[in-house]
Amino acid sequence: MKMTPELKTRFLSATLLNIIIRQNGGLEEEFARVMAEMDKSSPLEQRDRMFVRLLLTTTLRRLGQIDDILSKFLKKKPDAVYVVDLLRLAVAQILFLKTPAHASVNTTVDLVKQSKFKGFAGLVNAVLHNVIRQGNSILEKQNSAELNTPKWLLKIWQEEYGVIEADNIADCSLEEAPLDFTVKEDPVKWATELGGIVMPNGTVRRNKNAVVPELNGFKEGSWWVQDLSASMPARLFKDINGKKVADVCAAPGGKTAQLICFGANVTAIDISKNRIKRLQENLSRLGFNAEICVEDALKWVENQKENSWDAILLDAPCSATGTLRRHPDVVLHRSEKDIDRLSSLQKELLLKMHKVLKKNGTLVYCVCSIIPKEGRLLIDEIEKENLFKRIPLSSEVPNEMISKNGDLTILPTLYKQFGGCDGFYAARLKKI
C-alpha cells in the first residue's frame, strides 16, 4: 500500500482505534507500542505523532456523537470494521478538529480504495459529503453528555452531584487537557519560561500543546509533567522531612518526586516493570533517588513489619473515570460491576496498610475518580472499622477543593475557565 504521510497517520489511527475498541487495548500502551514499531522502519515526524494521538483521543471522546451522526446516513454499518473506523475518524476531523473537509474525504476514500474493501469507496464518499452538509446542524441538537458517557456512569454522577453538574462534568471530560507542570521552585519564573500561568495551587499550566522534551528546563530536571489534581495528595502530609514514607502504586513517579522534595525517605512500589522503568527515568532526570520495589501492593504489604512506616501514600487502583479527557478509552473498558470489585480491593489495601503504619501515622488515600463508592462512601465505611480517623483538610489546599466532610474532592469543572481538571478524590487518615 503506497502511503503519503497524510494517509499513514489516518491508517495508523484506524489500526489503533480497532485495537482499543475491539481488543481492549489501552490507548497509552498501544500508542507507545505502535510508535516504537514505526521507529524501527518508518519513523513518524513529531507533528504526525501528535496528530495521530489528537485524532485518536478526539474520536474516542466523541464516539457516541460520531456514531449517532453516522447512523443518520447509514441504514446499516458496513461489515468491514476498518471502513467503519475510517468513517469515524473522518467525522472527527470534519466536525471536531475542523480539518479541511476535502482533505478528510480524500484521504479516507483513498485508504478505502487501497484496501480490500475498495467496493465501499462510493458509500464512504457519499456519507462524508452528507456529514459536511448536515453534520453541524445535527451536532447542535445532540446531548453530548448522554451520547458520550455510559449510562451507568452518568447516573452515578447525577445521583451524587445533580443532573446539571453531572452534564457539566461529562462535557468537561470531552475537552483536550492542558499541560500541567509541578516545579521544584519558583513557579512564577517557570510560568514565564513555559508560556503558561500559575494556578491557585502552585501548578504551572500551559494550554498550548508542546513536545515536552524540547521545553526549557526539561533536561535540567527543573520540573515534571503532572496534572493539577494528581499533584494534590502528596501535599496533604504535614511534616514528612526525614520520615520513612511508602508511595504505593507509585508509577509514573510524580507523587514520588513531590515526597522527595518534601524531604521524605521514599520507597516507591508498583506492580508494572514498564511503569517502574518510566518512574526511574523520571527520577534520574530530576536528580532524585528513591528505593524501588516492583511488586503487587498486597504482596508487598504482607512482607512489611507491623508499625514500620511513618506515612503511606496509597494511590489505589481505581476506575480512572476522572481522567476521561486524558484517557477516553477508559469508559470502553469499564462497567458498573468493576466499581464494586475495585471498591473491595481498595478497602483490602487500606486495611492491610493499617497494620504496617506506625501508631498515629498518616495515610493519604487517593483515586482519580469521583465515584462515591471509590471515595467518600469507602472512607465512611473504613472509619466505622475504628482503625483510621479522618483528618479534615483546611489550609493545605484551596478551599474550593475541600468537600463538606473535609476530604479533597476535585471535579472536572473546577477551574473550567483555565481548562478544567481531572476528577480526583483524596482523604487524609490517621491510624488509631
Secondary structure, DSSP 4 states (H G I P E B T S, - for coil): ----HHHHHHHHHHHHHHHHHHS---HHHHHHHHHHHHHHHSPPPHHHHHHHHHHHHHHHHTHHHHHHHHHTT-SS--S-HHHHHHHHHHHIIIIIS---HHHHHHHHHHHHHTSTTGGGHHHHHHHHHHHHHHHHHHHHH--HHHHHS-HHHHHHHHHHH-HHHHHHHHHHTTSPPPEEEEESS-HHHHHHHHT-EE-TTS-EEE-S---GGGSTTTTTT-EEE--TGGGSGGGG-S--TT-EEEEET-TT-HHHHHHHHTT-EEEEEES-HHHHHHHHHHHHHHT---EEEES-HHHHHHTSPTT-EEEEEEE-----TT-TTT-GGGGGS--HHHHHHHHHHHHHHHHHHHHHEEEEEEEEEEES---GGGTHHHHHHHHTTTSEEE----TTS-GGGB-TTS-EEE-TTTTGGGT----EEEEEEEE-
